[in-house]
Every structure is written in structure tokens, then in C-alpha cells.
Amino acid sequence: MKNFLSIFSLLLMLCACGGDDADKKASQMLSEARLALKYGHYSEARDSILSLRSQYPTAIKARRQAILLLDSIEMAAAADSLKNAEGEEWERLHVKQQFFERKLQEDKKKDAE
């Protein structure tokens, strides 16, 4: 039992120490996703967000920001697609863009609370 407690304590310390590193790496991935969004590389930006979510489940602040960023990515991708769309496709993409605009506003309100 004593060995178990020692090992458990050691694991807790390692996890606690790794938190700052996880936050830094998650923040770096957010920066990469933002840069990809800036240049219109939507798939790359999405992939970066999805990787962040799977690799750093404890980086809560970065994950919250990632939700907002993912909405922005989807909204921008829909807006870009609207430029070349016509008819029903344009209508579908326009509705998608409006949905993400409203969702982003609601998420920002919740994040501010």
C-alpha cells in the first residue's frame, strides 16, 4: 500500500508539472490554426484544432478558444464558398454562414460570463 501511495503521488506531481507545458503547446497549436485561417487554409486550421482537442484534453482555456476559432473557421469557409456558388448551393452556404455567425456570437456571450 505504501508503494502504491508513493507511485500515485509521483504520478500526480508529474501530471501537475505537465499542465503548463500542455497549455503552452495547446496555445501554440491555436496560433498555428489562426495563421492557417488567416491564409484561407481551412482544412489545416480544422486539423490543428482537432489535434489540440485530442492531444491536450486538460488545456481548458485553449480548448475554449478553440471552440470559438473552429466556428470562425467554418464561417469563413462558408463565406469563401459563397463567392463561387449559385442557386440552391448559394442558399445552403448562406444559411450555414449565418448559423455560424449566430453561434459564434452566442459562444462569445457564454465565454464572457
C-alpha positions in Angstrom: 0.0 0.0 0.0 2.9 2.4 0.8 4.4 1.8 -2.7 1.1 2.5 -4.3 0.7 5.8 -2.5 4.3 6.7 -3.4 3.7 5.9 -7.1 0.4 7.7 -7.1 1.9 10.8 -5.5 4.7 10.7 -8.1 2.1 10.5 -11.0 0.1 13.4 -9.6 3.2 15.5 -9.4 4.1 14.6 -13.0 0.7 15.5 -14.2 0.7 18.8 -12.3 4.0 19.7 -13.7 3.0 18.8 -17.3 0.0 21.2 -17.2 1.9 24.3 -18.0 3.7 22.6 -20.9 0.4 21.3 -22.2 -1.1 24.8 -22.1 1.9 26.2 -23.9 1.7 23.6 -26.6 -2.0 23.9 -27.0 -1.6 27.7 -27.3 1.0 27.1 -30.0 -1.5 24.9 -31.9 -4.1 27.7 -31.6 -1.6 30.1 -33.1 -1.0 27.8 -35.9 -4.7 27.4 -36.5 -5.2 31.1 -36.5 -2.4 31.6 -39.0 -3.9 28.9 -41.3 -7.3 30.6 -41.1 -5.7 34.0 -41.9 -4.3 32.5 -45.2 -7.5 30.6 -46.0 -6.2 27.1 -45.3 -9.4 25.9 -43.6 -8.6 22.2 -43.6 -5.3 22.8 -42.0 -6.8 25.1 -39.4 -9.5 22.5 -38.6 -7.0 19.7 -38.3 -4.9 21.8 -35.9 -7.9 22.4 -33.7 -8.9 18.7 -33.7 -5.4 17.7 -32.9 -5.3 20.1 -30.0 -8.5 18.7 -28.6 -7.3 15.1 -28.7 -3.7 15.8 -27.6 -4.4 18.3 -24.8 -7.7 17.4 -23.0 -6.6 19.3 -19.9 -5.8 22.6 -21.6 -9.2 24.1 -20.8 -8.5 27.7 -21.7 -7.1 26.8 -25.1 -10.0 24.4 -25.7 -12.5 27.1 -25.1 -10.7 29.4 -27.5 -10.5 26.5 -30.0 -14.3 26.2 -30.0 -14.6 29.9 -31.0 -11.9 29.6 -33.5 -13.5 26.5 -35.1 -16.7 28.4 -35.5 -14.8 31.2 -37.2 -13.1 28.7 -39.5 -16.5 27.3 -40.5 -17.9 30.7 -41.0 -15.0 31.9 -43.2 -15.0 28.7 -45.2 -18.7 29.1 -45.9 -18.2 32.8 -46.8 -15.4 31.8 -49.3 -17.5 29.1 -50.8 -20.4 31.6 -51.3 -18.3 33.5 -53.8 -18.5 30.7 -56.4 -21.9 29.2 -55.5 -25.1 29.7 -57.3 -28.8 28.8 -56.8 -29.5 26.2 -54.1 -25.9 25.8 -53.3 -25.5 29.5 -52.6 -28.6 29.4 -50.4 -27.3 26.4 -48.4 -24.0 28.0 -47.8 -25.6 31.3 -46.9 -27.7 29.6 -44.2 -24.6 27.8 -43.0 -22.6 31.1 -42.7 -25.5 32.8 -40.8 -25.7 29.8 -38.4 -22.0 30.0 -37.5 -22.2 33.8 -37.2 -25.0 33.4 -34.6 -23.3 30.5 -32.9 -20.1 32.5 -32.6 -22.0 35.4 -31.0 -23.7 33.1 -28.5 -20.4 31.3 -27.7 -18.7 34.7 -27.1 -21.5 35.7 -24.7 -21.2 32.5 -22.8 -17.4 32.8 -22.6 -17.7 36.3 -21.2 -20.0 35.2 -18.4 
